Amino acid sequence: MRYGLDKWSMRCMGNWLTGCTQRVLVNSSFSNWQPVTSGALQGSILGPMLFNIFISDLDDGIKCTLMKFADDTKLSGEVDTLEGRATLQEDLDRLEEWANKNLMKDNNILDLGKTNPGAQHRLGSTWLESSSVERDLGVLVDNKLNMSEECAAAAKKANRMWGCINKGITNRDKEVIIPLSACQAIPGILCSVLVPTVQKRCGQAGEGSEEGHQDDQSTGKLAM
C-alpha cells in the first residue's frame, strides 16, 4: 500500500532514509560513523508521518474514541457505568494484542472529571497506573482540566528566562528590555492570564528606577 503517495514521493523518501550514518560526541571526542538501520531523523516531518502509517490499523475493532497521532495516541471512553468500563476494557485488550504483535508498549491512565470513579483497567496481566497529570503534545494536562500544572510550568520557565535577562543585561532602557523580554520570556507563556504580569515586570525594569529593579529581584514567582 502507498497510502496516497506517488512513485516520486516514495523514491524521494527511500533515497533520504537510505545510507544514513550517525556518530556521538563525548568530551570533545567523536566516535566512528555507524550506519542507521532504522528510524528517521528526529525533528523531521517524516518521523510522525511514518509512525502514523505504522499505526494505521490500530483502531480496527475499537468501539471507544481513539485519537491517533504518532506516540501521543490516546484511547478514551466513559466509565461511569459498568457497560462503559467493560467496553473500555475490551478495547484495551485489543490494543494489548496489537501492541504485542508490533512490539509496542502503552502507559498510564489519566482520569478526568470530578465524579470519575477511578476504575482500574489493565493491559494483559498488568494493571495500569492512574496519573494526575500527563504531557500531551507538549502541554501538561491535569485531571482537573484547570491547566494549573501548565500555568505553573509556564510561569517557572518565564521567570527563569526573565532572571537571565535581568542579571545579564546592564542596560535598563525600555528600548532594550521590553523588546528583549517580549521575544524571549513572554512567548514561553501559554496562558494569556500570565502575560500582563510579565509585561508589568518588564516595564518596571525598563523604567530604570531603583525601586523597580529591587521589586524585580524580590519577586519569586508570577501571579496566577
Z-matrix of the N, CA and C atoms (Angstrom, degrees):
N
C 1 1.458
C 2 1.526 1 110.06
N 3 1.339 2 116.59 1 141.95
C 4 1.459 3 121.55 2 -177.53
C 5 1.527 4 112.49 3 -104.44
N 6 1.352 5 118.76 4 -9.50
C 7 1.458 6 122.77 5 176.92
C 8 1.526 7 112.04 6 53.81
N 9 1.332 8 117.42 7 41.58
C 10 1.450 9 121.65 8 176.24
C 11 1.515 10 115.19 9 81.35
N 12 1.322 11 118.90 10 4.54
C 13 1.462 12 122.33 11 -179.19
C 14 1.524 13 109.79 12 -93.49
N 15 1.330 14 116.60 13 134.40
C 16 1.461 15 119.68 14 179.03
C 17 1.527 16 110.26 15 -81.11
N 18 1.324 17 116.46 16 175.49
C 19 1.462 18 121.24 17 -176.71
C 20 1.522 19 111.81 18 -62.60
N 21 1.350 20 116.46 19 -38.36
C 22 1.464 21 119.27 20 -178.94
C 23 1.525 22 111.09 21 -63.77
N 24 1.344 23 116.92 22 -41.87
C 25 1.469 24 120.82 23 179.55
C 26 1.521 25 110.94 24 -66.02
N 27 1.335 26 116.85 25 -41.33
C 28 1.457 27 120.40 26 178.22
C 29 1.521 28 111.22 27 -62.47
N 30 1.332 29 116.50 28 -42.61
C 31 1.460 30 120.51 29 179.99
C 32 1.530 31 110.94 30 -67.33
N 33 1.330 32 116.63 31 -38.47
C 34 1.463 33 121.10 32 179.66
C 35 1.526 34 110.86 33 -63.87
N 36 1.343 35 117.34 34 -44.90
C 37 1.462 36 120.54 35 178.99
C 38 1.518 37 111.02 36 -65.74
N 39 1.335 38 116.66 37 -39.84
C 40 1.457 39 120.04 38 178.61
C 41 1.513 40 112.24 39 -62.43
N 42 1.329 41 116.80 40 -43.17
C 43 1.464 42 120.39 41 178.75
C 44 1.523 43 111.63 42 -65.57
N 45 1.332 44 116.39 43 -36.30
C 46 1.460 45 119.97 44 -177.65
C 47 1.527 46 111.99 45 -71.08
N 48 1.345 47 117.02 46 -33.19
C 49 1.458 48 120.96 47 -177.55
C 50 1.521 49 112.87 48 -89.55
N 51 1.328 50 117.21 49 -15.88
C 52 1.461 51 120.73 50 -176.55
C 53 1.526 52 110.44 51 -85.42
N 54 1.324 53 115.97 52 135.16
C 55 1.461 54 120.49 53 175.13
C 56 1.510 55 115.07 54 80.16
N 57 1.341 56 118.99 55 15.00
C 58 1.470 57 121.14 56 179.08
C 59 1.530 58 110.42 57 -72.51
N 60 1.315 59 116.05 58 143.27
C 61 1.464 60 122.00 59 176.84
C 62 1.525 61 109.21 60 -129.34
N 63 1.318 62 115.62 61 161.81
C 64 1.460 63 120.47 62 -180.00
C 65 1.527 64 109.89 63 -148.19
N 66 1.344 65 115.22 64 159.09
C 67 1.454 66 121.41 65 174.42
C 68 1.525 67 108.47 66 -150.40
N 69 1.318 68 116.93 67 164.56
C 70 1.461 69 121.48 68 -178.06
C 71 1.524 70 109.77 69 -117.88
N 72 1.339 71 114.98 70 154.95
C 73 1.460 72 122.50 71 179.91
C 74 1.518 73 108.82 72 -116.50
N 75 1.336 74 117.36 73 122.30
C 76 1.460 75 123.11 74 178.42
C 77 1.522 76 108.47 75 -131.92
N 78 1.340 77 116.36 76 116.76
C 79 1.470 78 121.30 77 178.59
C 80 1.526 79 112.17 78 51.32
N 81 1.326 80 115.60 79 50.79
C 82 1.474 81 123.25 80 176.72
C 83 1.526 82 113.50 81 68.12
N 84 1.323 83 117.85 82 10.43
C 85 1.464 84 121.08 83 178.84
C 86 1.527 85 109.43 84 -116.05
N 87 1.328 86 115.76 85 132.20
C 88 1.459 87 121.60 86 -179.97
C 89 1.523 88 110.67 87 -95.20
N 90 1.327 89 115.69 88 144.63
C 91 1.456 90 120.81 89 172.43
C 92 1.520 91 109.19 90 -82.23
N 93 1.320 92 116.36 91 174.61
C 94 1.462 93 120.21 92 175.31
C 95 1.529 94 109.76 93 -72.91
N 96 1.322 95 115.37 94 152.74
C 97 1.460 96 120.42 95 177.44
C 98 1.524 97 109.73 96 -67.94
N 99 1.340 98 115.77 97 136.20
C 100 1.455 99 121.87 98 179.05
C 101 1.531 100 109.06 99 -128.18
N 102 1.332 101 117.77 100 145.73
C 103 1.475 102 120.02 101 -179.67
C 104 1.522 103 112.02 102 -70.15
N 105 1.329 104 116.46 103 145.30
C 106 1.465 105 122.70 104 174.65
C 107 1.525 106 107.34 105 -94.33
N 108 1.314 107 116.40 106 110.39
C 109 1.468 108 120.85 107 -173.24
C 110 1.523 109 113.27 108 -88.54
N 111 1.341 110 117.98 109 -15.73
C 112 1.466 111 120.30 110 179.94
C 113 1.520 112 109.40 111 -156.55
N 114 1.344 113 115.42 112 164.52
C 115 1.456 114 120.33 113 176.70
C 116 1.512 115 112.89 114 89.56
N 117 1.346 116 115.40 115 175.55
C 118 1.462 117 123.00 116 178.91
C 119 1.519 118 108.79 117 -127.81
N 120 1.327 119 116.45 118 161.55
C 121 1.449 120 120.79 119 -179.28
C 122 1.520 121 110.55 120 -61.38
N 123 1.343 122 116.34 121 134.12
C 124 1.455 123 120.66 122 179.87
C 125 1.529 124 110.23 123 -66.77
N 126 1.332 125 115.85 124 138.60
C 127 1.450 126 120.81 125 179.97
C 128 1.510 127 114.20 126 93.30
N 129 1.319 128 117.58 127 -8.74
C 130 1.462 129 120.29 128 179.45
C 131 1.526 130 109.87 129 -88.91
N 132 1.327 131 116.24 130 152.78
C 133 1.465 132 121.06 131 178.37
C 134 1.519 133 111.16 132 -68.66
N 135 1.313 134 116.38 133 -18.54
C 136 1.459 135 120.35 134 -177.88
C 137 1.525 136 111.75 135 -69.08
N 138 1.343 137 117.18 136 -32.22
C 139 1.456 138 120.43 137 -179.04
C 140 1.519 139 113.07 138 -59.36
N 141 1.351 140 118.94 139 -59.38
C 142 1.472 141 119.82 140 177.65
C 143 1.523 142 113.33 141 -60.37
N 144 1.337 143 117.30 142 -34.68
C 145 1.461 144 119.84 143 -178.74
C 146 1.525 145 110.89 144 -65.25
N 147 1.331 146 117.01 145 -45.51
C 148 1.458 147 120.42 146 178.92
C 149 1.525 148 111.19 147 -66.04
N 150 1.338 149 116.79 148 -35.77
C 151 1.461 150 119.55 149 178.93
C 152 1.523 151 110.60 150 -67.88
N 153 1.344 152 116.86 151 -38.84
C 154 1.466 153 119.91 152 177.25
C 155 1.525 154 111.24 153 -63.22
N 156 1.332 155 116.73 154 -36.61
C 157 1.466 156 119.97 155 175.41
C 158 1.525 157 110.21 156 -65.90
N 159 1.334 158 115.91 157 -38.42
C 160 1.458 159 121.17 158 -179.12
C 161 1.528 160 111.76 159 -62.86
N 162 1.349 161 117.22 160 -36.42
C 163 1.466 162 120.61 161 -177.66
C 164 1.529 163 111.71 162 -101.03
N 165 1.322 164 117.47 163 20.66
C 166 1.468 165 120.48 164 -175.83
C 167 1.524 166 112.93 165 -62.63
N 168 1.335 167 118.46 166 -27.12
C 169 1.465 168 121.21 167 -179.72
C 170 1.521 169 112.33 168 -98.08
N 171 1.332 170 117.04 169 12.49
C 172 1.462 171 120.45 170 -176.04
C 173 1.524 172 112.71 171 -65.40
N 174 1.337 173 117.70 172 -30.89
C 175 1.461 174 120.42 173 -175.44
C 176 1.521 175 113.79 174 -91.40
N 177 1.308 176 118.70 175 10.64
C 178 1.464 177 120.91 176 178.04
C 179 1.530 178 110.28 177 -63.57
N 180 1.328 179 116.50 178 119.55
C 181 1.459 180 121.26 179 178.50
C 182 1.514 181 115.02 180 82.50
N 183 1.326 182 118.26 181 0.48
C 184 1.461 183 121.39 182 -178.39
C 185 1.531 184 110.14 183 -77.79
N 186 1.338 185 117.48 184 131.70
C 187 1.462 186 122.68 185 -179.51
C 188 1.530 187 112.34 186 -98.18
N 189 1.320 188 117.84 187 -31.13
C 190 1.458 189 121.28 188 178.26
C 191 1.529 190 110.12 189 -79.76
N 192 1.316 191 116.34 190 -176.59
C 193 1.462 192 121.30 191 -179.31
C 194 1.522 193 109.74 192 -84.48
N 195 1.334 194 116.02 193 123.52
C 196 1.459 195 121.64 194 178.70
C 197 1.524 196 108.34 195 -119.33
N 198 1.329 197 115.88 196 116.07
C 199 1.466 198 121.80 197 179.04
C 200 1.520 199 108.25 198 -103.90
N 201 1.325 200 116.06 199 112.43
C 202 1.458 201 121.12 200 -172.70
C 203 1.519 202 111.29 201 -102.88
N 204 1.311 203 116.31 202 124.69
C 205 1.456 204 122.32 203 166.84
C 206 1.519 205 107.95 204 -156.19
N 207 1.325 206 115.29 205 100.04
C 208 1.470 207 122.25 206 177.62
C 209 1.531 208 109.84 207 48.31
N 210 1.354 209 116.87 208 -132.72
C 211 1.462 210 119.65 209 -176.54
C 212 1.525 211 112.55 210 -87.32
N 213 1.338 212 118.21 211 8.32
C 214 1.463 213 122.14 212 174.23
C 215 1.526 214 111.06 213 -102.78
N 216 1.319 215 117.11 214 26.14
C 217 1.463 216 121.58 215 179.13
C 218 1.526 217 110.51 216 -66.55
N 219 1.343 218 116.33 217 138.09
C 220 1.464 219 120.99 218 -175.97
C 221 1.528 220 110.24 219 -130.75
N 222 1.334 221 115.54 220 139.12
C 223 1.462 222 123.15 221 173.17
C 224 1.519 223 107.81 222 -109.70
N 225 1.332 224 117.19 223 127.38
C 226 1.466 225 120.10 224 -177.80
C 227 1.521 226 109.82 225 -134.22
N 228 1.324 227 115.16 226 151.45
C 229 1.454 228 120.86 227 178.86
C 230 1.516 229 110.75 228 -166.84
N 231 1.334 230 117.08 229 162.82
C 232 1.459 231 122.76 230 178.74
C 233 1.526 232 109.60 231 -82.59
N 234 1.337 233 115.69 232 131.25
C 235 1.468 234 120.19 233 -176.24
C 236 1.527 235 111.60 234 -121.39
N 237 1.349 236 116.87 235 22.17
C 238 1.462 237 119.35 236 179.94
C 239 1.522 238 112.62 237 -83.45
N 240 1.329 239 117.32 238 -4.57
C 241 1.466 240 121.63 239 176.46
C 242 1.526 241 109.16 240 -128.02
N 243 1.335 242 115.33 241 159.86
C 244 1.461 243 119.67 242 178.32
C 245 1.524 244 111.01 243 -64.63
N 246 1.346 245 116.34 244 -36.65
C 247 1.463 246 119.70 245 179.01
C 248 1.525 247 110.90 246 -64.65
N 249 1.333 248 116.51 247 -41.17
C 250 1.459 249 120.07 248 178.96
C 251 1.514 250 112.55 249 -64.21
N 252 1.322 251 116.90 250 -40.28
C 253 1.463 252 120.52 251 178.38
C 254 1.522 253 110.92 252 -66.03
N 255 1.337 254 115.97 253 -40.56
C 256 1.463 255 119.69 254 179.79
C 257 1.524 256 110.98 255 -65.19
N 258 1.345 257 116.70 256 -41.06
C 259 1.465 258 120.39 257 178.97
C 260 1.517 259 110.97 258 -63.74
N 261 1.332 260 116.63 259 -42.97
C 262 1.459 261 120.22 260 178.93
C 263 1.521 262 111.08 261 -63.25
N 264 1.335 263 116.93 262 -39.77
C 265 1.457 264 120.00 263 179.37
C 266 1.527 265 111.22 264 -66.85
N 267 1.335 266 117.09 265 -37.46
C 268 1.465 267 119.82 266 176.68
C 269 1.530 268 110.89 267 -61.75
N 270 1.332 269 116.37 268 -41.68
C 271 1.465 270 119.48 269 178.29
C 272 1.523 271 111.37 270 -67.23
N 273 1.329 272 116.63 271 -35.98
C 274 1.464 273 119.63 272 176.30
C 275 1.525 274 110.87 273 -63.65
N 276 1.325 275 116.53 274 -36.93
C 277 1.463 276 120.05 275 177.05
C 278 1.531 277 110.69 276 -64.53
N 279 1.337 278 116.57 277 -38.57
C 280 1.469 279 119.88 278 177.04
C 281 1.533 280 110.51 279 -65.25
N 282 1.328 281 116.65 280 -42.11
C 283 1.465 282 119.99 281 178.28
C 284 1.527 283 111.27 282 -65.05
N 285 1.321 284 116.31 283 -36.63
C 286 1.462 285 119.91 284 177.89
C 287 1.523 286 110.65 285 -63.37
N 288 1.326 287 116.51 286 -42.08
C 289 1.464 288 120.37 287 178.17
C 290 1.523 289 111.03 288 -63.84
N 291 1.351 290 116.54 289 -42.96
C 292 1.469 291 120.47 290 178.18
C 293 1.524 292 110.71 291 -63.95
N 294 1.335 293 116.80 292 -42.40
C 295 1.462 294 120.99 293 -178.10
C 296 1.524 295 111.30 294 -64.13
N 297 1.317 296 117.11 295 -39.85
C 298 1.461 297 119.91 296 179.30
C 299 1.525 298 111.52 297 -64.99
N 300 1.331 299 116.43 298 -38.71
C 301 1.461 300 119.87 299 179.11
C 302 1.525 301 111.81 300 -67.64
N 303 1.338 302 116.72 301 -32.60
C 304 1.464 303 120.96 302 -174.56
C 305 1.522 304 113.40 303 -107.47
N 306 1.348 305 115.99 304 13.62
C 307 1.469 306 121.83 305 175.48
C 308 1.524 307 111.61 306 56.50
N 309 1.336 308 116.48 307 43.66
C 310 1.460 309 122.12 308 178.65
C 311 1.528 310 109.19 309 -114.27
N 312 1.363 311 115.49 310 170.54
C 313 1.459 312 120.58 311 -179.23
C 314 1.525 313 109.45 312 -144.37
N 315 1.347 314 116.38 313 135.99
C 316 1.461 315 121.62 314 176.07
C 317 1.528 316 109.22 315 -98.71
N 318 1.374 317 114.81 316 169.27
C 319 1.466 318 116.57 317 -177.26
C 320 1.522 319 113.36 318 -128.25
N 321 1.351 320 118.88 319 -122.40
C 322 1.455 321 122.77 320 -162.09
C 323 1.525 322 114.86 321 -84.24
N 324 1.350 323 113.64 322 170.05
C 325 1.465 324 122.98 323 174.46
C 326 1.524 325 108.31 324 -109.01
N 327 1.339 326 116.71 325 137.79
C 328 1.461 327 122.20 326 173.19
C 329 1.521 328 107.60 327 -114.99
N 330 1.347 329 117.06 328 109.99
C 331 1.464 330 122.13 329 -179.46
C 332 1.525 331 109.16 330 -84.45
N 333 1.336 332 117.37 331 124.86
C 334 1.459 333 122.83 332 -178.68
C 335 1.522 334 110.36 333 -113.04
N 336 1.343 335 116.40 334 146.25
C 337 1.462 336 120.94 335 176.99
C 338 1.520 337 112.67 336 105.57
N 339 1.346 338 116.12 337 140.23
C 340 1.461 339 120.69 338 -178.51
C 341 1.526 340 112.07 339 -68.10
N 342 1.337 341 117.36 340 -31.52
C 343 1.468 342 120.84 341 -178.07
C 344 1.527 343 112.09 342 -100.71
N 345 1.312 344 116.83 343 16.41
C 346 1.462 345 120.16 344 -179.74
C 347 1.525 346 109.59 345 -65.36
N 348 1.335 347 118.47 346 126.60
C 349 1.466 348 120.43 347 -178.00
C 350 1.519 349 113.89 348 -71.28
N 351 1.325 350 117.61 349 -12.63
C 352 1.461 351 120.14 350 179.80
C 353 1.513 352 113.03 351 66.24
N 354 1.320 353 116.46 352 42.96
C 355 1.466 354 120.74 353 -178.58
C 356 1.522 355 110.84 354 -64.77
N 357 1.312 356 116.10 355 145.20
C 358 1.460 357 121.43 356 179.26
C 359 1.524 358 110.38 357 -85.36
N 360 1.327 359 115.30 358 143.45
C 361 1.456 360 121.63 359 177.87
C 362 1.525 361 108.54 360 -134.44
N 363 1.303 362 115.22 361 161.24
C 364 1.459 363 119.52 362 -175.74
C 365 1.524 364 110.43 363 -134.81
N 366 1.309 365 114.72 364 157.03
C 367 1.461 366 123.10 365 169.21
C 368 1.516 367 106.88 366 -116.43
N 369 1.323 368 115.82 367 106.23
C 370 1.453 369 118.64 368 -173.71
C 371 1.516 370 109.52 369 67.72
N 372 1.319 371 116.59 370 -122.36
C 373 1.465 372 121.52 371 178.60
C 374 1.523 373 112.34 372 -99.82
N 375 1.330 374 117.69 373 3.42
C 376 1.463 375 121.93 374 -177.00
C 377 1.525 376 110.41 375 -101.66
N 378 1.339 377 116.87 376 123.50
C 379 1.461 378 121.16 377 176.79
C 380 1.520 379 109.21 378 -78.44
N 381 1.331 380 115.84 379 132.21
C 382 1.459 381 120.91 380 -178.45
C 383 1.520 382 110.61 381 -79.32
N 384 1.330 383 116.11 382 137.90
C 385 1.455 384 121.45 383 178.43
C 386 1.526 385 110.59 384 -81.36
N 387 1.332 386 115.61 385 140.49
C 388 1.462 387 120.85 386 176.76
C 389 1.518 388 109.31 387 -86.87
N 390 1.327 389 116.28 388 138.48
C 391 1.463 390 121.93 389 -177.51
C 392 1.525 391 109.60 390 -119.84
N 393 1.332 392 116.65 391 146.56
C 394 1.467 393 121.10 392 178.55
C 395 1.515 394 112.27 393 -87.89
N 396 1.329 395 118.34 394 -19.75
C 397 1.466 396 121.81 395 -179.95
C 398 1.520 397 108.99 396 -152.73
N 399 1.321 398 116.72 397 140.45
C 400 1.455 399 123.03 398 177.59
C 401 1.524 400 108.87 399 -138.11
N 402 1.331 401 116.00 400 150.57
C 403 1.465 402 120.98 401 176.47
C 404 1.527 403 108.62 402 -91.63
N 405 1.327 404 116.03 403 120.70
C 406 1.457 405 122.43 404 -178.46
C 407 1.518 406 109.07 405 -119.72
N 408 1.335 407 116.77 406 112.46
C 409 1.459 408 122.64 407 -179.17
C 410 1.524 409 111.43 408 52.32
N 411 1.337 410 116.32 409 41.72
C 412 1.455 411 121.53 410 176.32
C 413 1.513 412 115.24 411 87.56
N 414 1.339 413 118.66 412 -4.07
C 415 1.464 414 122.08 413 -177.81
C 416 1.525 415 109.14 414 -115.33
N 417 1.345 416 117.21 415 133.63
C 418 1.456 417 121.63 416 178.22
C 419 1.528 418 109.97 417 -77.66
N 420 1.322 419 116.70 418 121.32
C 421 1.465 420 122.86 419 179.10
C 422 1.521 421 107.94 420 -114.46
N 423 1.351 422 117.05 421 122.30
C 424 1.460 423 120.24 422 179.90
C 425 1.524 424 110.11 423 -101.89
N 426 1.325 425 115.21 424 169.00
C 427 1.462 426 119.61 425 -175.04
C 428 1.527 427 113.34 426 -72.78
N 429 1.337 428 117.91 427 -11.94
C 430 1.463 429 121.29 428 176.71
C 431 1.525 430 112.22 429 -92.90
N 432 1.320 431 117.01 430 -10.71
C 433 1.463 432 123.52 431 179.69
C 434 1.529 433 112.92 432 57.77
N 435 1.343 434 117.76 433 29.97
C 436 1.465 435 120.17 434 176.57
C 437 1.531 436 112.54 435 -102.23
N 438 1.334 437 116.80 436 3.52
C 439 1.462 438 123.49 437 175.33
C 440 1.524 439 112.74 438 61.48
N 441 1.335 440 118.48 439 21.60
C 442 1.460 441 120.37 440 -178.71
C 443 1.524 442 111.83 441 -65.15
N 444 1.331 443 117.35 442 -38.36
C 445 1.459 444 120.53 443 179.67
C 446 1.527 445 110.77 444 -65.69
N 447 1.337 446 116.59 445 -41.88
C 448 1.461 447 120.35 446 179.45
C 449 1.524 448 110.84 447 -67.22
N 450 1.330 449 117.46 448 -40.30
C 451 1.465 450 120.85 449 178.22
C 452 1.525 451 110.99 450 -63.00
N 453 1.335 452 116.61 451 -42.60
C 454 1.460 453 120.07 452 179.73
C 455 1.523 454 111.12 453 -64.88
N 456 1.336 455 116.73 454 -41.53
C 457 1.464 456 120.12 455 178.92
C 458 1.524 457 111.20 456 -66.13
N 459 1.348 458 116.56 457 -40.01
C 460 1.463 459 120.18 458 178.95
C 461 1.518 460 111.17 459 -66.28
N 462 1.346 461 117.11 460 -40.51
C 463 1.461 462 120.64 461 178.42
C 464 1.521 463 111.32 462 -64.58
N 465 1.332 464 116.72 463 -40.68
C 466 1.459 465 120.75 464 179.15
C 467 1.521 466 111.55 465 -63.98
N 468 1.326 467 115.80 466 -42.54
C 469 1.462 468 119.93 467 179.49
C 470 1.523 469 111.36 468 -65.88
N 471 1.342 470 116.80 469 -41.99
C 472 1.460 471 120.47 470 179.61
C 473 1.519 472 111.26 471 -66.37
N 474 1.335 473 117.17 472 -40.23
C 475 1.463 474 120.65 473 177.51
C 476 1.518 475 111.45 474 -63.80
N 477 1.328 476 116.41 475 -38.43
C 478 1.460 477 120.19 476 179.35
C 479 1.524 478 110.78 477 -64.20
N 480 1.337 479 116.45 478 -44.12
C 481 1.454 480 120.42 479 177.89
C 482 1.521 481 111.16 480 -67.02
N 483 1.343 482 116.37 481 -40.63
C 484 1.460 483 120.08 482 179.55
C 485 1.524 484 110.78 483 -64.62
N 486 1.350 485 117.73 484 -36.18
C 487 1.456 486 120.49 485 176.87
C 488 1.518 487 112.01 486 -62.48
N 489 1.331 488 116.80 487 -39.78
C 490 1.472 489 120.37 488 177.53
C 491 1.526 490 110.86 489 -63.97
N 492 1.336 491 116.02 490 -41.41
C 493 1.469 492 119.58 491 179.35
C 494 1.519 493 110.48 492 -67.08
N 495 1.328 494 116.88 493 -43.37
C 496 1.457 495 121.80 494 -175.72
C 497 1.525 496 111.96 495 -65.60
N 498 1.339 497 116.73 496 -35.76
C 499 1.461 498 120.24 497 -178.49
C 500 1.523 499 113.11 498 -88.84
N 501 1.331 500 116.43 499 -28.47
C 502 1.463 501 119.12 500 -174.01
C 503 1.511 502 115.15 501 -92.58
N 504 1.340 503 117.55 502 -18.65
C 505 1.465 504 121.09 503 -178.19
C 506 1.524 505 108.82 504 -106.77
N 507 1.317 506 117.29 505 116.47
C 508 1.465 507 121.70 506 -179.08
C 509 1.517 508 112.50 507 -83.98
N 510 1.314 509 117.65 508 -25.12
C 511 1.461 510 121.68 509 179.70
C 512 1.528 511 108.99 510 -75.15
N 513 1.337 512 117.63 511 119.24
C 514 1.458 513 121.98 512 -176.29
C 515 1.528 514 113.07 513 -99.63
N 516 1.316 515 118.03 514 10.65
C 517 1.459 516 120.61 515 -179.61
C 518 1.527 517 110.37 516 -66.11
N 519 1.338 518 115.45 517 145.63
C 520 1.458 519 120.11 518 178.31
C 521 1.521 520 111.90 519 -60.34
N 522 1.338 521 115.20 520 -35.39
C 523 1.459 522 119.45 521 -178.04
C 524 1.520 523 111.91 522 -63.05
N 525 1.331 524 117.24 523 -19.75
C 526 1.468 525 121.91 524 179.99
C 527 1.528 526 110.97 525 -100.29
N 528 1.337 527 117.15 526 -50.42
C 529 1.460 528 121.84 527 -172.72
C 530 1.525 529 112.48 528 -68.91
N 531 1.336 530 117.43 529 -47.40
C 532 1.464 531 120.58 530 -175.28
C 533 1.531 532 112.04 531 -61.65
N 534 1.351 533 119.87 532 -52.24
C 535 1.476 534 118.72 533 179.46
C 536 1.524 535 112.94 534 -62.94
N 537 1.356 536 116.64 535 -37.42
C 538 1.462 537 119.65 536 -179.13
C 539 1.524 538 110.77 537 -65.65
N 540 1.322 539 116.98 538 -43.17
C 541 1.462 540 120.39 539 178.94
C 542 1.523 541 111.43 540 -68.45
N 543 1.339 542 115.85 541 -36.03
C 544 1.461 543 119.91 542 -178.53
C 545 1.518 544 112.43 543 -65.04
N 546 1.332 545 117.43 544 -31.01
C 547 1.466 546 119.95 545 -177.84
C 548 1.519 547 112.74 546 -97.06
N 549 1.353 548 118.68 547 -13.28
C 550 1.457 549 120.82 548 -177.01
C 551 1.526 550 113.12 549 -112.67
N 552 1.328 551 118.48 550 -48.58
C 553 1.467 552 121.08 551 -174.01
C 554 1.520 553 112.93 552 -90.14
N 555 1.320 554 117.09 553 -48.92
C 556 1.465 555 120.68 554 -173.13
C 557 1.527 556 113.45 555 -65.56
N 558 1.351 557 121.15 556 -39.69
C 559 1.475 558 119.06 557 -179.68
C 560 1.519 559 114.30 558 -60.22
N 561 1.338 560 118.16 559 -22.56
C 562 1.462 561 120.07 560 179.60
C 563 1.505 562 113.61 561 -75.09
N 564 1.321 563 117.64 562 -8.61
C 565 1.458 564 121.13 563 -178.82
C 566 1.520 565 109.12 564 -92.22
N 567 1.309 566 116.98 565 120.99
C 568 1.460 567 121.31 566 -176.11
C 569 1.520 568 112.48 567 -91.85
N 570 1.329 569 117.94 568 -19.03
C 571 1.459 570 121.17 569 -177.37
C 572 1.520 571 108.65 570 -102.26
N 573 1.324 572 117.16 571 121.85
C 574 1.460 573 121.28 572 -174.21
C 575 1.520 574 112.59 573 -64.24
N 576 1.333 575 118.39 574 -21.59
C 577 1.456 576 120.32 575 -179.18
C 578 1.515 577 111.36 576 -65.15
N 579 1.341 578 117.89 577 -21.65
C 580 1.454 579 121.00 578 -178.42
C 581 1.515 580 112.83 579 -86.40
N 582 1.315 581 117.74 580 -20.43
C 583 1.460 582 120.93 581 -171.29
C 584 1.520 583 113.11 582 -60.31
N 585 1.356 584 121.58 583 -46.38
C 586 1.457 585 119.68 584 -178.70
C 587 1.516 586 113.35 585 -58.55
N 588 1.347 587 118.52 586 -34.85
C 589 1.452 588 120.83 587 179.85
C 590 1.516 589 111.24 588 -65.50
N 591 1.329 590 116.81 589 -43.40
C 592 1.458 591 119.98 590 178.94
C 593 1.516 592 110.46 591 -65.22
N 594 1.332 593 116.41 592 -42.06
C 595 1.454 594 119.54 593 179.52
C 596 1.519 595 110.87 594 -62.62
N 597 1.332 596 117.56 595 -36.18
C 598 1.456 597 120.82 596 179.10
C 599 1.515 598 110.59 597 -65.10
N 600 1.342 599 116.74 598 -42.47
C 601 1.458 600 120.25 599 179.52
C 602 1.514 601 110.68 600 -65.35
N 603 1.325 602 116.83 601 -40.42
C 604 1.460 603 120.03 602 177.97
C 605 1.524 604 110.72 603 -63.84
N 606 1.352 605 116.24 604 -38.27
C 607 1.453 606 119.94 605 179.59
C 608 1.508 607 112.04 606 -67.03
N 609 1.345 608 117.04 607 -37.40
C 610 1.455 609 120.56 608 177.50
C 611 1.520 610 111.15 609 -62.97
N 612 1.327 611 116.11 610 -41.22
C 613 1.460 612 118.98 611 179.01
C 614 1.517 613 110.57 612 -67.43
N 615 1.325 614 116.40 613 -35.00
C 616 1.454 615 120.29 614 -178.59
C 617 1.508 616 113.41 615 -70.95
N 618 1.365 617 117.54 616 -19.79
C 619 1.454 618 119.72 617 179.28
C 620 1.516 619 111.92 618 -71.03
N 621 1.348 620 115.68 619 -24.95
C 622 1.455 621 119.26 620 177.34
C 623 1.511 622 113.63 621 78.94
N 624 1.314 623 119.25 622 7.63
C 625 1.457 624 121.34 623 -179.60
C 626 1.518 625 110.37 624 -81.20
N 627 1.323 626 115.85 625 151.10
C 628 1.460 627 120.59 626 -179.25
C 629 1.516 628 110.83 627 -66.70
N 630 1.346 629 116.76 628 -37.21
C 631 1.457 630 120.88 629 -179.83
C 632 1.517 631 111.42 630 -64.45
N 633 1.339 632 115.91 631 -44.30
C 634 1.451 633 119.81 632 179.10
C 635 1.510 634 111.87 633 -64.05
N 636 1.342 635 116.97 634 -37.75
C 637 1.459 636 120.55 635 -179.91
C 638 1.520 637 110.70 636 -66.03
N 639 1.353 638 117.88 637 -40.12
C 640 1.456 639 120.92 638 179.10
C 641 1.523 640 111.21 639 -67.48
N 642 1.338 641 116.80 640 -38.08
C 643 1.466 642 119.58 641 178.49
C 644 1.514 643 111.27 642 -62.15
N 645 1.338 644 116.29 643 -38.60
C 646 1.457 645 119.86 644 -179.46
C 647 1.512 646 110.94 645 -63.39
N 648 1.349 647 116.92 646 -40.65
C 649 1.453 648 119.77 647 -176.84
C 650 1.519 649 111.63 648 -72.30
N 651 1.351 650 117.59 649 -30.13
C 652 1.457 651 119.95 650 -176.59
C 653 1.519 652 113.00 651 -83.76
N 654 1.329 653 116.79 652 -15.44
C 655 1.464 654 119.63 653 -179.12
C 656 1.517 655 109.97 654 -76.48
N 657 1.332 656 117.07 655 117.50
C 658 1.448 657 120.27 656 -176.81
C 659 1.512 658 114.20 657 -90.66
N 660 1.338 659 117.23 658 -26.66
C 661 1.458 660 119.19 659 -179.01
C 662 1.520 661 109.68 660 -152.45
N 663 1.302 662 116.25 661 160.31
C 664 1.455 663 121.45 662 -178.39
C 665 1.523 664 110.66 663 -79.30
N 666 1.316 665 115.75 664 147.09
C 667 1.464 666 120.02 665 176.13
C 668 1.520 667 109.75 666 -70.71
N 669 1.311 668 116.96 667 143.15
C 670 1.461 669 121.43 668 -177.07
C 671 1.524 670 108.67 669 -129.05
